[in-house]
Amino acid sequence: MKDSDMSFGLTEKELYDLICNNDELLIYDLRKKEEYAKGHIKKSILIQFDEKNLINASKSSKVVLVSKDEEQSKKVALSLRNQNIDAFYLIGGIKNWTRGLYCTNISYVGTGYP
């Protein structure tokens, strides 16, 4: 990984601190619906990446992208940063998150039901 990639990669602790202290934070989970239902970061939103929709939703907020490993989320974050969006990714992906995951009944995923 290049040093420039690290400038927008967040450790678990950095993301946790943001979650605790930033009400404007948007966390987008890029994984499959089934993976999200089995466990996701609290307040994260499952999305299928659509750059235009994501950009419209996030112009004024800090965005953090989470994927199974960091590769997909890093690529999406870089793409958004190229559009002047304040985007970051979780280093190591969801497998590096040890602060607890929230499970959801798969039939509720994508419905807006908590």
N, C-alpha and C positions, 0 to 999 in steps of 0.2 A: 504494500500500500504506500502510495506517495504521501509526503508530508502535507501537500495541498489537499488531499482527500481527508486527512485527519481534521482539518479546520472546520469541516461541517459534519463530522462524525461525533456522536454523543456516547459517552459511557453510560452504563446503567445508572450510576449515581447522578450524573448530570441531568439525565432525563427525569429521574425521580424528583430532583430539586425543582425542575421546571414544572412538573405536574403539580407539586405542592404550592408553587409560588406564582404561577402564571395562568390566570383565568382565560386568557386569549389563545392559549395553546391548542392547536389542532393536531391530534395524533391519528394518522391514517394507516390502517393495517392492510397490506397488499396481498395477504395470503388468500387461499381458497376458503370458501364458506365453511367447509367441514373443519378445517384447521382452526379457524377463528372461533367456532362454536366450542371446540375442545379447550380453549384457553386463550385469552387475550388480555392486554393491558387495560386497566380501568380507564374509562373515558375515550378509548380508541374507537374509531369508526371504520367498519369494513368497507372498502371501496374496490372497484375494479378501475384500474388506472385509466383515466381519460384526461389528458393534460389540460384541455380547455375547461372542463368542469372543475378540476382541482384548482386551476389558476383563478377562476372566477370566485371560488369559495374562499380563497386564502390570501388575497392581496394585502390585507392589513394585519394578518396574524403570523405567528411563528408556527411553522409546520414541521412535524416530525413524522418520518415514514418508517414503518416497521415491516419487515418481511421475514421469511423463514430463516434465511441467512442474510447477510448485509448486501449481497450483490444487487438484487433488484431494487431495494430501497435506496442504495447509493446512486444507482443510475437515474432513478426518478428524481431524487433530491438534486442531483447535478443538473438535470434538465430544467427543474423549477428555478434553481439558482441562476441559470442562464436567462430566465425570464424575470429576473429581479425579485423573486420570491424568497423570503427568509426561510429556507428549507434545510433540514438536517435529517440524518438517519441514525438508527440505533446500531452502534458498532457490534458486530457479531450476530445481529438479528434477534429474533424472539428467544432463541435458545440461550442467549446471554442474560435474559431477564429473570432474576431470582426473587423478586419482591412480590410474588403472588400473581396468579392469573385468575381471571374471572371467566366462568363457563356460562354458556348460553344454550338454551334449547335450540337446536338447529332450525326448527320451524319458525322461530322468532327472528333469526338473523336476517337483516335487511328490511325489517318491518318498522324499525324505530322503537320497538318494544325493548325496555331495559333488560 
